[in-house]
Amino acid sequence: MKRTNIVLKGIAVALVFAASASMLSSCARSRGSRDRSDRDATDLGAIDPGAQREAKIVINPVKTDKVIERYFTGIKEFDDFDIEEVYADWGGFSIGPTEYEYRGIIYLTEDEAERLMAAYEWEETDAPEFEFGEVDDSSLGKGPWYSCKQFEKDCITMVNVNYAVFDGEKLVFDIHQT
């Protein structure tokens, strides 16, 4: 019985060794042929290894209030919103998860706007350059605009805030996932 176990273990070790050697050999052959084909294509001018790949910027309107629920946890009531989701599509060259930018306008209820105005020390600020692709910004007006770092800290979570400005009625923002 012991002799049979020793023989079986020996065979198992030999099979593992043979399989490992085969895989390493296959990887080396694959790498070598890939290097050769890249060199051949480069020699023919078909591949430019120094070429920069550019992403296509995708802008989609957001139809649900999920962005507000998830990232604007300090906002309790709003009448409407106009939000767009922006991301870079690298096609087949994308690795890893996509980070989204959200920008838009949240139209607060009168009571919520008054609550936020009273709860924070807002400082008048210059309006940032609003860059929207799908958001209708015709209702924005000229301000005055206010910002508050404490509001951003308390009410906007899990994202980097490029800007969040408030005119006493609506919140205009540009946030990025981290």
C-alpha positions as CSV (number, residue, x, y, z in Angstrom):
1,M,0.0,0.0,0.0
2,K,2.8,2.4,0.9
3,R,4.7,1.6,-2.3
4,T,1.5,2.3,-4.4
5,N,1.1,5.7,-2.7
6,I,4.8,6.6,-3.4
7,V,4.4,5.6,-7.1
8,L,1.2,7.6,-7.4
9,K,2.8,10.7,-5.8
10,G,5.8,10.3,-8.2
11,I,3.5,10.2,-11.2
12,A,1.5,13.2,-10.0
13,V,4.7,15.2,-9.5
14,A,6.0,14.2,-13.0
15,L,2.6,15.3,-14.6
16,V,2.6,18.6,-12.8
17,F,6.2,19.2,-13.9
18,A,5.5,18.3,-17.5
19,A,2.4,20.5,-17.6
20,S,4.3,23.4,-16.2
21,A,7.1,23.0,-18.6
22,S,4.7,22.8,-21.5
23,M,2.9,26.0,-20.4
24,L,6.2,27.9,-20.1
25,S,7.3,26.7,-23.5
26,S,4.0,27.8,-25.0
27,C,4.2,31.2,-23.5
28,A,7.8,31.7,-24.7
29,R,6.8,30.7,-28.2
30,S,3.8,33.0,-28.2
31,R,5.8,35.9,-26.9
32,G,8.4,35.4,-29.6
33,S,6.0,35.2,-32.4
34,R,4.2,38.3,-31.2
35,D,7.4,40.2,-31.0
36,R,8.3,39.2,-34.5
37,S,4.9,40.1,-35.9
38,D,5.0,43.5,-34.2
39,R,8.5,44.2,-35.7
40,D,7.4,43.0,-39.1
41,A,4.3,45.3,-39.0
42,T,6.3,48.2,-37.7
43,D,8.8,47.7,-40.5
44,L,6.0,47.9,-43.0
45,G,4.7,51.1,-41.3
46,A,1.4,49.4,-40.3
47,I,1.9,50.0,-36.5
48,D,3.2,53.2,-34.9
49,P,4.3,52.2,-31.4
50,G,4.5,55.8,-30.4
51,A,1.0,56.7,-31.5
52,Q,-1.4,58.0,-28.9
53,R,-4.8,56.4,-28.6
54,E,-7.6,58.9,-28.0
55,A,-10.7,58.2,-26.0
56,K,-14.2,59.0,-27.3
57,I,-16.0,61.2,-24.8
58,V,-19.5,59.8,-24.2
59,I,-22.2,62.0,-22.6
60,N,-25.5,60.4,-21.6
61,P,-28.5,62.1,-19.9
62,V,-29.4,60.7,-16.5
63,K,-33.1,59.8,-16.3
64,T,-33.4,58.7,-12.7
65,D,-32.6,60.3,-9.4
66,K,-30.0,57.6,-8.4
67,V,-27.1,60.1,-8.7
68,I,-28.8,62.4,-6.3
69,E,-29.6,59.6,-3.9
70,R,-26.1,58.2,-4.0
71,Y,-23.9,61.3,-4.0
72,F,-26.0,64.1,-2.7
73,T,-27.0,62.6,0.6
74,G,-27.5,66.0,2.3
75,I,-30.2,67.1,-0.1
76,K,-33.6,66.0,1.2
77,E,-36.1,67.5,-1.3
78,F,-35.9,68.6,-4.9
79,D,-38.5,69.4,-7.6
80,D,-36.5,68.3,-10.7
81,F,-33.0,67.7,-12.0
82,D,-31.1,67.8,-15.2
83,I,-27.9,65.6,-15.0
84,E,-25.5,64.1,-17.5
85,E,-23.0,61.3,-17.1
86,V,-19.7,61.7,-18.8
87,Y,-17.0,59.1,-19.4
88,A,-14.1,58.3,-21.7
89,D,-14.6,55.3,-23.9
90,W,-11.2,53.8,-24.9
91,G,-12.8,51.1,-26.9
92,G,-10.9,47.8,-26.7
93,F,-8.0,49.5,-25.0
94,S,-9.8,50.2,-21.7
95,I,-8.5,48.4,-18.6
96,G,-10.1,48.6,-15.2
97,P,-13.4,50.2,-14.2
98,T,-14.7,53.4,-15.8
99,E,-14.8,56.5,-13.6
100,Y,-17.8,58.7,-14.3
101,E,-18.2,62.5,-14.1
102,Y,-21.6,63.8,-13.3
103,R,-22.6,67.4,-14.0
104,G,-25.9,69.1,-13.9
105,I,-28.5,71.1,-12.1
106,I,-30.7,70.1,-9.1
107,Y,-33.8,72.3,-8.8
108,L,-34.5,72.4,-5.1
109,T,-37.9,72.8,-3.4
110,E,-38.4,76.3,-1.9
111,D,-38.2,74.8,1.7
112,E,-35.1,72.8,0.9
113,A,-33.3,75.8,-0.7
114,E,-34.2,77.9,2.4
115,R,-33.0,75.1,4.7
116,L,-29.6,74.8,3.0
117,M,-29.2,78.6,2.8
118,A,-29.7,78.9,6.6
119,A,-27.7,75.8,7.5
120,Y,-24.4,76.8,5.9
121,E,-22.2,79.9,5.6
122,W,-22.2,80.5,1.9
123,E,-19.6,82.7,0.3
124,E,-20.3,84.6,-2.9
125,T,-18.2,83.2,-5.7
126,D,-17.6,83.7,-9.5
127,A,-19.6,81.2,-11.5
128,P,-17.4,78.5,-12.9
129,E,-17.5,77.8,-16.6
130,F,-20.4,75.5,-16.9
131,E,-19.7,72.9,-19.5
132,F,-22.7,70.8,-20.4
133,G,-23.3,68.5,-23.4
134,E,-26.8,67.4,-22.8
135,V,-28.0,69.6,-19.9
136,D,-30.2,72.5,-20.7
137,D,-28.6,75.5,-18.9
138,S,-31.0,78.1,-20.2
139,S,-32.5,78.5,-16.7
140,L,-29.3,79.3,-14.9
141,G,-29.3,83.0,-15.0
142,K,-26.4,85.2,-13.9
143,G,-26.3,84.5,-10.2
144,P,-25.1,85.6,-7.7
145,W,-23.5,82.2,-7.0
146,Y,-22.5,80.9,-3.7
147,S,-20.2,78.1,-2.6
148,C,-19.5,76.4,0.7
149,K,-16.8,73.8,1.5
150,Q,-18.7,72.6,4.6
151,F,-21.8,72.0,2.5
152,E,-19.7,69.9,0.0
153,K,-18.2,68.0,2.9
154,D,-21.5,67.3,4.6
155,C,-23.8,66.8,1.7
156,I,-21.8,65.4,-1.2
157,T,-20.3,62.0,-0.6
158,M,-18.0,59.4,-2.3
159,V,-16.9,61.8,-5.1
160,N,-14.4,64.6,-5.8
161,V,-16.2,67.9,-6.2
162,N,-14.9,70.0,-9.1
163,Y,-17.5,72.6,-8.2
164,A,-20.9,72.9,-6.5
165,V,-22.5,76.4,-6.6
166,F,-25.9,77.5,-5.3
167,D,-28.0,80.5,-6.3
168,G,-30.6,80.1,-3.5
169,E,-32.8,78.0,-5.8
170,K,-30.8,75.5,-7.6
171,L,-27.5,73.6,-7.2
172,V,-25.2,73.4,-10.2
173,F,-22.4,70.9,-9.9
174,D,-19.6,68.9,-11.5
175,I,-18.5,65.8,-9.6
176,H,-16.1,62.9,-10.4
177,Q,-16.1,59.4,-9.1
178,T,-12.9,58.5,-7.2
